[in-house]
Amino acid sequence: LEDGLAAAGRIAARTGAPVFANRYAARMSRGRGRFRAPRIAYFPEQAEAMLAGLRHLILVEAQPPVSFFGYEGRPSCVAPPECEFHLLAGEAQDGVAALDALAAELGAEAPATAPPETPGLPPDGPLDADAAGRVIAALLPAGAVISEEAVSSGAAICAHLDGAAPHEHLPVTGGSIGQCLPVAVGAAIACPGRKVIAIEADGSGMYTLQALWTMAREGLDVVTVILANRRYRILEVEMQRTGAGAPGPRASQMMDLSHPVLDWVKLSESLGVPASRADTTAGFAAQFGAAMAARGPRLIEASIP
């Protein structure tokens, strides 16, 4: 939460200690003017590089960091083997209060920072995940809630969210495929005065697309962005990481979402949610900007490679 991040930022400024966020925390306060705690990377090689050299790791409402999947010949824990873990506050305790108390003990005060800059829109061109993330960061309204299950496109999109207006980020918290759309429904019901954006991969979205019907029935202020790359791309990546090599024709066919092509505009409209499709950066920016200025459910199919 924002108060906990602020306390962690004061501690970091006072001590020089790096601060990392649990990748699978259910909620993260992000955006301009807030302390930026990088999320531990998804792939273990990147996570190990982030934590390399650490001798002590203080846990606040978190478990020791482990990789999402187990890989032969690689330890599950991504912290260095010599790293010692110290529990400041357990998951059932008040981590914000614990961080505030530690900051007070250290005499840590809020550092002076330059006013945050608002990101601009990217130039026009073929739409990809990076451009979509830059558009969302530039046009996101303050106080929004993002439910995110971008999967293989997540790193490119989330890299820009710290530059967006202050918002709450509800990331996918594990392997529950299709989490994004139901979580967006819950967020919109819980916070009716806040714009909710669901950033969902096309394969994952097929698990729970009935949530669109609920959005329409209840008139929820949710804008859904479907990242349509027509593949279960993360499964291809993980299959190669097992050492099995490139998928064969039959395995590749099982991860292909283009036979037949999923038409998210028709799917959405059949469930009562107005929809459109974008395959250029300018087109996506125009559609997303219009959706931010209006109320009620809306879907944008973002065609990306």
Secondary structure as the mmCIF struct_conf table of DSSP 4:
data_model
#
loop_
_struct_conf.conf_type_id
_struct_conf.id
_struct_conf.beg_label_comp_id
_struct_conf.beg_label_asym_id
_struct_conf.beg_label_seq_id
_struct_conf.end_label_comp_id
_struct_conf.end_label_asym_id
_struct_conf.end_label_seq_id
HELX_RH_AL_P HELX_RH_AL_P1 GLU A 2 THR A 15
STRN STRN1 ALA A 21 ALA A 21
TURN_TY1_P TURN_TY1_P1 ARG A 23 TYR A 24
BEND BEND1 ALA A 26 ALA A 26
STRN STRN2 MET A 28 ARG A 30
BEND BEND2 GLY A 31 GLY A 31
TURN_TY1_P TURN_TY1_P2 ARG A 32 GLY A 33
BEND BEND3 ARG A 34 ARG A 34
HELX_LH_PP_P HELX_LH_PP_P1 PRO A 38 PRO A 38
STRN STRN3 ARG A 39 ARG A 39
HELX_LH_PP_P HELX_LH_PP_P2 ILE A 40 ALA A 41
BEND BEND4 TYR A 42 PHE A 43
HELX_RH_AL_P HELX_RH_AL_P2 PRO A 44 LEU A 51
TURN_TY1_P TURN_TY1_P3 ALA A 52 GLY A 53
BEND BEND5 ARG A 55 ARG A 55
STRN STRN4 HIS A 56 VAL A 60
BEND BEND6 GLU A 61 GLU A 61
HELX_LH_PP_P HELX_LH_PP_P3 GLN A 63 PRO A 65
STRN STRN5 VAL A 66 VAL A 66
BEND BEND7 PHE A 68 PHE A 69
STRN STRN6 TYR A 71 TYR A 71
TURN_TY1_P TURN_TY1_P4 GLU A 72 GLY A 73
STRN STRN7 ARG A 74 ARG A 74
BEND BEND8 SER A 76 SER A 76
STRN STRN8 CYS A 77 CYS A 77
BEND BEND9 ALA A 79 ALA A 79
TURN_TY1_P TURN_TY1_P5 PRO A 81 GLU A 82
HELX_LH_PP_P HELX_LH_PP_P4 CYS A 83 CYS A 83
STRN STRN9 GLU A 84 ALA A 89
TURN_TY1_P TURN_TY1_P6 GLU A 91 ALA A 92
BEND BEND10 GLN A 93 GLN A 93
HELX_RH_AL_P HELX_RH_AL_P3 GLY A 95 LEU A 106
TURN_TY1_P TURN_TY1_P7 GLY A 107 GLY A 107
HELX_LH_PP_P HELX_LH_PP_P5 ALA A 110 ALA A 112
HELX_LH_PP_P HELX_LH_PP_P6 ALA A 114 PRO A 123
BEND BEND11 ASP A 124 GLY A 125
STRN STRN10 PRO A 126 PRO A 126
HELX_RH_AL_P HELX_RH_AL_P4 ALA A 129 LEU A 139
HELX_LH_PP_P HELX_LH_PP_P7 LEU A 140 PRO A 141
TURN_TY1_P TURN_TY1_P8 ALA A 142 GLY A 143
STRN STRN11 ALA A 144 GLU A 149
HELX_RH_3T_P HELX_RH_3T_P1 VAL A 151 SER A 153
HELX_RH_AL_P HELX_RH_AL_P5 GLY A 154 CYS A 158
TURN_TY1_P TURN_TY1_P9 ALA A 159 HIS A 160
HELX_RH_3T_P HELX_RH_3T_P2 LEU A 161 GLY A 163
BEND BEND12 ALA A 164 PRO A 166
STRN STRN12 HIS A 167 PRO A 171
BEND BEND13 GLY A 174 GLY A 175
TURN_TY1_P TURN_TY1_P10 ILE A 177 GLY A 178
HELX_RH_AL_P HELX_RH_AL_P6 CYS A 180 ALA A 190
TURN_TY1_P TURN_TY1_P11 PRO A 192 GLY A 193
BEND BEND14 ARG A 194 ARG A 194
STRN STRN13 VAL A 196 ALA A 201
HELX_RH_AL_P HELX_RH_AL_P7 ASP A 202 GLY A 205
TURN_TY1_P TURN_TY1_P12 MET A 206 TYR A 207
BEND BEND15 THR A 208 THR A 208
TURN_TY1_P TURN_TY1_P13 LEU A 209 GLN A 210
HELX_RH_AL_P HELX_RH_AL_P8 ALA A 211 GLU A 218
TURN_TY1_P TURN_TY1_P14 GLY A 219 GLY A 219
STRN STRN14 VAL A 222 ALA A 228
BEND BEND16 ARG A 230 ARG A 230
STRN STRN15 ARG A 231 ARG A 231
HELX_RH_AL_P HELX_RH_AL_P9 ARG A 233 MET A 239
HELX_RH_PI_P HELX_RH_PI_P1 GLN A 240 ALA A 244
BEND BEND17 ALA A 246 ALA A 246
HELX_RH_AL_P HELX_RH_AL_P10 PRO A 249 MET A 254
TURN_TY1_P TURN_TY1_P15 MET A 255 MET A 255
STRN STRN16 ASP A 256 ASP A 256
STRN STRN17 SER A 258 SER A 258
TURN_TY1_P TURN_TY1_P16 HIS A 259 PRO A 260
STRN STRN18 VAL A 261 VAL A 261
HELX_LH_PP_P HELX_LH_PP_P8 LEU A 262 LEU A 262
HELX_RH_AL_P HELX_RH_AL_P11 TRP A 264 SER A 270
TURN_TY1_P TURN_TY1_P17 LEU A 271 GLY A 272
STRN STRN19 ALA A 275 ALA A 278
STRN STRN20 THR A 280 THR A 280
HELX_RH_AL_P HELX_RH_AL_P12 THR A 281 ALA A 293
BEND BEND18 ALA A 294 ALA A 294
BEND BEND19 GLY A 296 GLY A 296
STRN STRN21 ARG A 298 SER A 303
#
